[in-house]
Amino acid sequence: MSISKIEKFRREIGLFLAPFLAVVVYLIPMELNRDAHIVFAIMVFCLVFWLTEVIPLSMTALLGVTLAVIFGVVSVKEAFLSLGHPVILLFIGSFLIAQAMTKHGLDRRFALNLLSKDFFLKSPIRLIAGFSIIAFLLSMWVSNTATTAMLLPLVLGIIQMFKSKKIPDTGRFTVFALLSVAYSASIGGATTLIGTPTNLIGAGFLREAGYDIDFLKWFFLALPITLLSYIALLFYIKFHIRNFSFDKEKIKHIIKEEKKRLPKISIGERNTLFVFSLAAFLWILPGLANMLGNEAVYKFLKSHLPEAVVALTAGVLLFLLPVKKGEGTLTASDLRELDWDTVLLFGGGLALGKLIIKTGLAEYIGKQVAGFISPEAVVLFVFTLVIAMIFLTEISSNTATVITFAPILIGILTQLNVDLFYPIFGVIIAASFAFMLPIATPPNAIIYGSRHIPITSMIKVGFFMNIIGSVIITIFIIIYMK
């Protein structure tokens, strides 16, 4: 059966299964108030639609909130307030910066300049480290999808040269070089608040629960986890390509030829670099003030220059700074190309998450689950949450999964009287750590689409990374909790 037929069959199942399960959930007697019971049915309906992708993910999220209005759970005015949530504005601003980087080639210039350093051209593992470090660093600021798509031709160019020279064991090198780019992009994206939509979604739920987290705090908490995971990936790859060797001069020639093709740095690149640097500085500044113990400056900056306002200001600047007469660094056509599906998914999903908490559904589920969990078994509980999130996002959108389960986990942790900040933080990070299947993340899909990676290889390496990622995240979350 072809992939298109499988997807069609999956959608048809979802179209009938979602309303059926929603009705069943509503008819089952539960100790819930009417509104919470309706929201439970809506949540199940949306979850099936997200898993089977009957319609675009964002439309499912908005449909869920719309159903809540139709059934009288919430007023229309209150239901769609989340579409103006500050995190939505942060989404839009950060997407605009990333769009400018890709449009003007700043990301490619950065990649080729870093890759041309002699350090990365001396051995196969160093070459893979070069590609993967670029993916890791760029994905902190640019979408992991764009990063992987940008690096793929560079990696394939070198692989093609190996094949033409009939270098032994090129196939094994090919698999690990491509997987390193996809996995590093996913891991790197988890490192910053704006690196991946799930981080912003999770931060939004944490803020709703009364936990404020700034850009710098997220970075310092996430970096040890992502860096150690990245190092584990490199060691795994080094072990598996230890017998592979190449002529470093030929590799250097390929990289330098690609670098020569770069045009002179443009006004658009300069403008983008300036705006990006300004935004990054202003995102980090409140955290620096907090670290230095200057509470007054920290409160002033958080009040007058919150992350969302900085991101929007940066986005507007990109439209104002000209590249030529009458044309800004970004134009109206660039605005149309933004990932509006993700923006709307978050807006609708956050609204649905609020209803899960507000109606008492999260508390109810929390009480049911908490009865089966021993408060002393915190390590096992955290590990279970982390590994469950990783394997669940192998078959479903990580964004939709976080939207659905973060409010419920908040309810469970509240019932267990456990400080929910760090476990929820760990689960959010885990949502970026699905490595086994092509459908798990866009980077996986892109490199699998190159037709150079057998599915068995992706599953094998991905399973190792899933397990090692689960262990690393759990260890750090327990350390943070103590």
Secondary structure as GFF3:
##gff-version 3
##sequence-region A 1 482
A	DSSP	alpha_helix	3	27	.	.	.	ID=ss1
A	DSSP	alpha_helix	34	52	.	.	.	ID=ss2
A	DSSP	alpha_helix	57	70	.	.	.	ID=ss3
A	DSSP	alpha_helix	76	79	.	.	.	ID=ss4
A	DSSP	three_ten_helix	81	84	.	.	.	ID=ss5
A	DSSP	alpha_helix	86	104	.	.	.	ID=ss6
A	DSSP	alpha_helix	106	115	.	.	.	ID=ss7
A	DSSP	three_ten_helix	118	121	.	.	.	ID=ss8
A	DSSP	alpha_helix	124	138	.	.	.	ID=ss9
A	DSSP	alpha_helix	144	164	.	.	.	ID=ss10
A	DSSP	alpha_helix	170	189	.	.	.	ID=ss11
A	DSSP	alpha_helix	197	208	.	.	.	ID=ss12
A	DSSP	alpha_helix	215	240	.	.	.	ID=ss13
A	DSSP	alpha_helix	248	260	.	.	.	ID=ss14
A	DSSP	alpha_helix	267	291	.	.	.	ID=ss15
A	DSSP	alpha_helix	295	304	.	.	.	ID=ss16
A	DSSP	alpha_helix	307	320	.	.	.	ID=ss17
A	DSSP	beta_strand	322	324	.	.	.	ID=ss18
A	DSSP	beta_strand	327	328	.	.	.	ID=ss19
A	DSSP	alpha_helix	332	336	.	.	.	ID=ss20
A	DSSP	alpha_helix	340	358	.	.	.	ID=ss21
A	DSSP	alpha_helix	361	370	.	.	.	ID=ss22
A	DSSP	alpha_helix	378	392	.	.	.	ID=ss23
A	DSSP	alpha_helix	398	415	.	.	.	ID=ss24
A	DSSP	alpha_helix	421	430	.	.	.	ID=ss25
A	DSSP	alpha_helix	442	448	.	.	.	ID=ss26
A	DSSP	alpha_helix	455	481	.	.	.	ID=ss27
###
